[in-house]
């Protein structure tokens, strides 16, 4: 650990000191399991640290080489990791198949891609660096399931065994047989390494005659098949044709399994990380390929523009006006970052920013409106528009950007605003947290139907006084 002190010293120059202390303690004293696929929101919550500062610190620590950053594509049903990548560029936009759920899911950056951090093997070697050596249940815990599945810290093995009939390990290229008695339940044979599943619908009268099932494990991601069988003896012949070990497990698909997988906790999503200012600053080019275009089902856009900036240049001259506008960009950027958002770009005197939720955007808008009055004794007036909806995350002009009608509408809504009011769309004002904020402030939005350029029909837009 003494060799790492210069790195921690560098990290303290760019990250919150309390978070750095917690990271240093984790690397020094944490169990191996705690250093694999770290859920930074759980990490922050357990230590009562600010989430945004914690995310920022882990990003800086990753850039320094203390952690490896992984983008894991998750199954929305079982929470399993369908694909793990060191770069978002490796996530494809075609559907991912989950054998355990027997469904295909088109990836979105909201809840289907988690961002997790694992300590670098150069910093400290942990068991998860060699996942093929992990015991079967630790493989499930540390490698197969994502950090959003709230697995128990204690009695995990006992809980797994409540619905497990049998489990075994088969080396690459090896064959094995498994003999068991089928109960009168729906049974799943699942192999997590190659992500293979075979369903057995057990029904009918019990039999004493031995039934047979032959299975092959490889990396072809074959469709999940259901076989109907009767309660009674079964011999399963398995062949592992992959180049890694296989861990076939036989489960009863009853309430014990569903209860275990039904417990979820918040985790750092790709969407949230893309709206983090530190990520945009630190990982400027490590985002998407030009032709990638990944979906986000819900993102909030905030556009601002200065009112009367042309007259400002006439009144105070180019040099003074430039300094004022630059200060306005600095203030707005700080507000956006502290409200969990990120500035996507500036266009002239305008700012385009994103936020994970509408309430964060509105909180930023309130602060912008109040703070901008203090620049040059109220010389600056700011127009603000907010809209929420689906979009595509894309790369434009060598930087992360967003495309779609949601972006267009947000820009048009901003053009309606005046300096005394914030304009927002219906999805924003109907957000429960936004409604609570407006009620607490005693503000009643005024609805109007507005024609927006590029939008076929008039749409309701709300003026927030």
C-alpha positions in Angstrom: 0.0 0.0 0.0 2.9 2.3 0.6 3.6 2.2 -3.2 0.1 3.6 -3.8 0.5 6.7 -1.6 1.5 8.9 -4.6 -1.6 7.8 -6.4 -3.8 8.6 -3.5 -2.1 11.9 -3.1 -2.9 12.7 -6.8 -6.4 11.5 -6.3 -6.9 13.9 -3.3 -6.1 16.8 -5.6 -9.1 16.1 -7.8 -11.6 14.3 -5.5 -13.4 14.8 -2.2 -11.0 13.9 0.7 -13.6 11.9 2.7 -14.4 9.8 -0.4 -10.7 9.2 -1.1 -10.2 8.1 2.6 -13.0 5.6 2.2 -11.6 4.3 -1.1 -8.1 3.9 0.5 -9.6 2.0 3.4 -11.5 -0.3 1.1 -8.5 -1.2 -1.0 -6.4 -1.7 2.1 -8.8 -3.6 4.4 -11.8 -4.7 2.3 -12.7 -8.3 1.6 -12.0 -9.6 -1.9 -15.7 -9.7 -2.7 -16.1 -6.0 -1.7 -13.5 -5.0 -4.3 -15.3 -6.7 -7.3 -17.9 -4.9 -9.3 -18.3 -2.1 -6.7 -21.7 -0.5 -6.7 -20.7 3.1 -6.0 -24.2 4.1 -4.9 -24.2 1.3 -2.3 -20.7 2.3 -1.3 -21.7 5.9 -0.8 -24.9 5.0 1.1 -23.2 2.7 3.6 -20.6 5.4 4.4 -23.0 8.4 4.2 -21.0 10.0 1.4 -22.4 12.3 -1.3 -23.3 10.2 -4.3 -22.0 12.7 -6.9 -18.7 13.2 -5.1 -18.3 9.4 -4.8 -19.0 8.8 -8.5 -16.5 11.6 -9.4 -13.8 10.1 -7.1 -14.2 6.6 -8.5 -13.9 8.0 -12.0 -10.7 9.9 -11.2 -9.4 6.8 -9.4 -10.1 4.6 -12.4 -8.3 7.1 -14.7 -5.3 6.8 -12.3 -5.3 3.0 -12.6 -6.7 2.1 -9.2 -9.8 0.6 -10.6 -11.0 -1.0 -13.8 -14.3 0.4 -15.1 -16.8 -2.1 -16.6 -20.0 -1.5 -18.6 -22.2 -4.5 -17.9 -25.3 -5.3 -20.0 -27.9 -6.6 -17.6 -31.0 -8.7 -18.0 -34.0 -6.7 -16.7 -35.6 -9.9 -15.5 -33.1 -11.8 -13.5 -30.4 -9.1 -13.1 -27.7 -11.3 -14.7 -24.8 -9.9 -16.6 -25.3 -10.7 -20.3 -22.1 -9.0 -21.5 -19.3 -7.3 -19.8 -17.1 -4.6 -21.5 -14.3 -2.3 -20.5 -15.7 0.3 -22.9 -19.2 1.5 -23.8 -18.0 1.3 -27.4 -18.2 -2.5 -27.1 -22.0 -2.5 -26.2 -23.9 -3.3 -29.4 -27.4 -2.0 -30.2 -28.9 -5.4 -31.2 -30.9 -7.4 -28.7 -29.2 -9.4 -26.0 -30.6 -12.9 -25.2 -31.1 -14.1 -21.6 -31.2 -17.9 -21.5 -32.4 -17.9 -17.9 -35.4 -15.7 -18.7 -35.7 -17.1 -22.2 -36.2 -13.6 -23.6 -34.3 -11.1 -25.8 -33.9 -7.5 -24.7 -32.9 -4.5 -26.8 -30.3 -2.6 -24.7 -31.0 0.8 -23.3 -28.7 2.9 -21.2 -31.2 3.5 -18.4 -31.4 0.3 -16.4 -29.8 -2.3 -18.7 -26.2 -1.1 -18.6 -24.6 -0.8 -15.2 -21.2 0.8 -14.5 -19.2 -1.0 -11.9 -15.6 -0.7 -10.6 -13.2 -3.5 -9.8 -9.8 -2.9 -8.1 -7.0 -3.2 -10.6 -4.8 -6.4 -10.4 -1.8 -4.1 -10.4 -3.1 -2.5 -7.1 -4.4 -5.6 -5.3 -5.1 -9.1 -6.6 -8.5 -10.5 -5.7 -10.2 -13.8 -6.4 -12.6 -12.2 -9.0 -9.6 -11.5 -11.2 -9.6 -15.3 -11.9 -13.3 -16.0 -12.1 -12.7 -19.5 -13.4 -11.3 -20.3 -9.9 -14.2 -19.0 -7.9 -16.4 -21.5 -6.2 -19.7 -22.0 -7.9 -21.8 -19.8 -5.6 -19.2 -17.0 -5.5 -19.1 -17.1 -9.3 -22.8 -16.4 -9.3 -22.4 -13.6 -6.7 -19.3 -11.9 -8.0 -19.5 -12.6 -11.8 -23.0 -13.6 -13.0 -25.3 -11.2 -11.1 -25.0 -7.5 -11.5 -24.6 -5.1 -8.5 -28.3 -4.2 -8.6 -29.4 -7.6 -7.3 -29.5 -7.3 -3.5 -27.9 -10.6 -2.5 -27.6 -11.3 1.2 -24.2 -10.8 2.8 -24.9 -13.7 5.2 -26.3 -17.1 4.6 -26.0 -16.7 0.8 -25.0 -20.3 0.1 -27.8 -21.6 2.4 -30.4 -19.5 0.5 -29.1 -20.7 -2.9 -29.3 -24.3 -1.7 -33.0 -23.8 -0.8 -33.9 -24.1 -4.5 -30.9 -26.0 -5.8 -31.3 -29.8 -6.6 -27.7 -30.2 -7.6 -24.6 -28.4 -8.9 -21.3 -29.4 -10.4 -18.2 -28.3 -12.3 -17.2 -29.6 -15.8 -13.8 -28.7 -17.2 -13.4 -27.5 -20.8 -13.8 -30.4 -23.2 -15.0 -32.7 -20.5 -18.1 -34.8 -20.2 -20.2 -35.6 -17.1 -23.4 -37.2 -15.9 -25.8 -36.1 -13.2 -28.4 -38.4 -11.7 -31.3 -36.9 -9.7 -35.0 -37.3 -8.9 -37.3 -34.7 -10.5 -39.8 -33.2 -8.2 -43.3 -32.2 -9.4 -42.1 -28.6 -10.1 -40.8 -26.5 -12.9 -37.1 -27.2 -13.1 -34.3 -25.1 -14.7 -30.9 -26.4 -15.6 -28.8 -23.3 -15.9 -25.1 -22.9 -16.7 -23.9 -19.3 -16.0 -20.5 -19.3 -17.7 -21.8 -20.0 -21.2 -25.2 -18.6 -20.3 -27.1 -21.8 -21.2 -30.5 -22.8 -19.9 -32.8 -25.8 -20.4 -36.3 -25.8 -18.9 -37.9 -29.0 -17.6 -41.7 -28.8 -17.2 -42.3 -31.7 -14.7 -45.9 -32.8 -14.7 -48.0 -36.0 -14.8 -47.9 -39.2 -12.8 -44.6 -40.1 -11.1 -42.5 -42.7 -12.9 -39.9 -45.2 -11.7 -38.5 -45.5 -15.2 -35.3 -43.5 -15.7 -35.6 -40.5 -18.1 -32.6 -39.2 -20.0 -31.5 -35.7 -21.2 -28.4 -34.9 -23.2 -27.0 -31.3 -23.2 -24.0 -29.5 -24.8 -22.4 -26.3 -23.4 -20.7 -23.9 -25.8 -20.6 -20.2 -26.5 -23.2 -20.2 -29.3 -26.1 -18.9 -27.0 -28.6 -21.4 -28.2 -32.3 -20.7 -27.6 -33.7 -22.0 -24.4 -35.7 -25.2 -24.9 -38.4 -26.7 -22.7 -38.8 -30.4 -22.2 -41.8 -32.0 -20.6 -41.0 -34.8 -18.2 -42.6 -36.8 -15.3 -41.6 -36.7 -11.7 -39.0 -39.4 -11.1 -35.4 -40.4 -11.9 -33.5 -38.4 -14.5 -30.0 -38.9 -15.9 -28.5 -35.8 -17.5 -25.5 -36.3 -19.8 -23.5 -33.1 -20.3 -20.6 -32.2 -22.6 -18.7 -29.0 -22.3 -17.5 -28.0 -25.7 -16.3 -24.5 -24.6 -12.8 -23.5 -23.7 -13.8 -22.6 -20.1 -15.2 -24.6 -17.2 -19.0 -25.0 -17.0 -21.0 -24.8 -13.8 -24.3 -26.5 -14.4 -26.9 -26.1 -11.7 -30.3 -27.6 -11.4 -32.9 -25.3 -9.7 -36.5 -25.5 -8.7 -38.2 -22.4 -10.1 -40.3 -21.7 -7.0 -40.7 -18.8 -4.6 -37.2 -19.2 -3.0 -35.5 -18.4 -6.4 -38.0 -15.6 -7.2 -37.6 -14.0 -3.7 -33.8 -14.0 -4.0 -33.8 -12.3 -7.5 -36.7 -10.0 -6.6 -34.7 -7.9 -4.1 -33.1 -5.0 -6.0 -31.1 -1.9 -5.0 -30.1 1.2 -6.9 -26.9 1.0 -9.0 -24.9 3.4 -11.2 -26.5 3.2 -14.7 -24.8 4.2 -17.9 -27.4 6.9 -18.4 -26.5 8.5 -15.1 -22.8 8.3 -15.8 -23.2 9.9 -19.2 -25.0 12.9 -17.5 -22.1 13.2 -15.0 -19.8 16.2 -15.7 -16.7 14.5 -14.3 -17.2 11.6 -16.8 -17.6 14.0 -19.7 -14.4 15.8 -18.6 -12.2 12.8 -17.8 -13.4 10.3 -20.4 -13.9 12.8 -23.2 -13.2 10.3 -26.1 -14.0 7.0 -24.4 -17.7 6.9 -25.2 -19.5 5.7 -28.3 -18.5 4.8 -31.8 -19.8 7.1 -34.5 -22.3 4.6 -35.8 -23.3 3.1 -32.5 -26.4 5.1 -31.3 -27.7 3.6 -28.0 -31.2 4.2 -26.7 -32.1 6.0 -23.6 -35.8 5.7 -22.6 -35.9 8.8 -20.4 -33.5 11.7 -20.2 -34.1 15.3 -19.2 -32.8 18.2 -21.3 -32.3 21.7 -20.2 -31.6 24.5 -22.6 -30.6 28.1 -21.6 -30.0 31.3 -23.6 -29.1 34.8 -22.6 -31.7 37.4 -23.4 -30.4 40.6 -24.8 -26.8 39.5 -25.1 -26.4 41.6 -28.3 -27.3 44.8 -26.5 -24.9 43.8 -23.7 -22.0 43.8 -26.3 -23.2 47.2 -27.5 -23.3 48.6 -23.9 -20.1 47.4 -22.4 -17.9 46.4 -25.4 -16.7 43.1 -26.7 -14.0 42.4 -24.1 -16.1 43.2 -21.0 -19.1 41.4 -22.5 -17.0 38.3 -23.2 -15.8 38.2 -19.6 -19.4 38.5 -18.4 -20.6 35.7 -20.7 -17.7 33.5 -19.7 -18.5 34.0 -16.0 -22.1 33.1 -16.8 -20.9 29.8 -18.4 -18.8 29.0 -15.4 -21.7 29.6 -13.0 -24.1 27.5 -15.0 -21.6 24.7 -15.4 -21.1 24.6 -11.7 -24.8 24.5 -11.0 -25.4 21.7 -13.6 -22.6 19.6 -12.1 -23.8 19.9 -8.5 -27.3 18.9 -9.6 -26.0 15.6 -11.1 -26.1 16.9 -14.6 -23.6 17.6 -17.4 -23.1 20.3 -19.9 -23.3 18.7 -23.4 -22.2 21.8 -25.3 -22.5 25.5 -25.6 -23.9 27.1 -28.7 -23.2 30.8 -28.9 -24.6 32.2 -25.6 -26.7 29.1 -25.0 -26.1 25.9 -22.9 -27.4 22.4 -23.6 -27.3 20.2 -20.4 -28.7 16.8 -19.5 -30.0 15.5 -16.2 -31.0 11.9 -15.1 -34.4 13.1 -13.8 -36.7 16.1 -14.3 -36.5 17.3 -10.6 -32.7 17.7 -10.9 -33.1 19.8 -14.0 -35.8 22.0 -12.3 -33.6 22.4 -9.2 -30.8 23.6 -11.5 -33.1 25.9 -13.3 -34.2 27.6 -10.1 -30.6 28.1 -9.0 -29.7 29.4 -12.4 -32.4 31.9 -12.4 -31.6 33.2 -9.0 -27.8 33.1 -9.3 -27.6 34.8 -12.8 -29.2 37.9 -11.3 -26.1 38.5 -9.2 -23.8 38.7 -12.2 -23.1 42.4 -13.1 -26.0 43.7 -11.0 -28.7 41.9 -13.0 -27.3 42.8 -16.4 -27.9 39.2 -17.6 -31.3 37.7 -18.1 -31.6 34.0 -18.8 -34.2 32.0 -20.7 -34.7 28.3 -19.7 -36.6 25.4 -21.2 -36.9 21.8 -19.9 -38.2 18.7 -21.6 -38.0 15.0 -20.8 -38.3 11.9 -23.0 -36.5 9.2 -25.0 -33.4 9.9 -27.2 -30.3 8.3 -28.7 -26.9 8.7 -27.3 -24.5 9.3 -30.2 -21.1 10.7 -31.1 -21.1 13.9 -33.1 -18.0 16.0 -33.8 -15.9 13.6 -31.7 -17.9 14.1 -28.5 -20.9 12.5 -26.8 -24.1 14.1 -27.9 -27.8 13.3 -28.1 -30.2 13.0 -31.0 -34.0 12.8 -31.4 -37.2 14.7 -31.1 -36.9 15.1 -27.4 -33.8 17.2 -27.9 -35.6 19.3 -30.6 -38.6 19.9 -28.4 -36.4 21.0 -25.4 -34.7 23.5 -27.6 -38.0 24.9 -29.0 -39.5 25.1 -25.5 -36.5 27.3 -24.4 -37.3 29.7 -27.2 -40.7 30.3 -25.7 -39.4 31.3 -22.4 -38.8 34.8 -21.1 -36.5 35.9 -18.4 -39.1 35.8 -15.7 -40.3 32.3 -16.2 -39.0 28.8 -16.8 -40.9 26.8 -19.5 -41.3 23.1 -19.2 -43.3 20.3 -20.9 -46.0 18.1 -19.4 -43.7 15.1 -18.7 -41.6 17.4 -16.6 -44.3 19.1 -14.5 -46.2 15.8 -14.0 -43.1 14.1 -12.5 -44.0 13.4 -8.9 -40.8 14.9 -7.5 -41.2 18.0 -9.6 -44.8 18.3 -8.4 -43.6 18.2 -4.8 -40.9 20.9 -5.5 -43.5 23.2 -7.1 -46.0 22.7 -4.2 -43.3 23.3 -1.6 -42.4 26.6 -3.4 -46.0 27.6 -3.8 -45.6 27.8 -7.6 -48.5 27.0 -9.9 -47.5 26.3 -13.5 -49.6 28.0 -16.2 -50.5 25.7 -19.1 -50.6 26.9 -22.7 -50.9 25.2 -26.1 -47.9 26.1 -28.2 -46.8 25.5 -31.8 -43.2 24.4 -31.8 -41.1 24.5 -35.0 -40.6 20.9 -36.3 -43.5 19.5 -34.2 -46.7 18.7 -36.2 -49.3 19.4 -33.5 -49.5 22.0 -30.8 -48.4 20.7 -27.5 -49.0 21.8 -23.9 -46.2 23.8 -22.4 -46.1 25.1 -18.8 -44.8 28.4 -17.6 -43.3 28.2 -14.1 -43.4 31.7 -12.6 
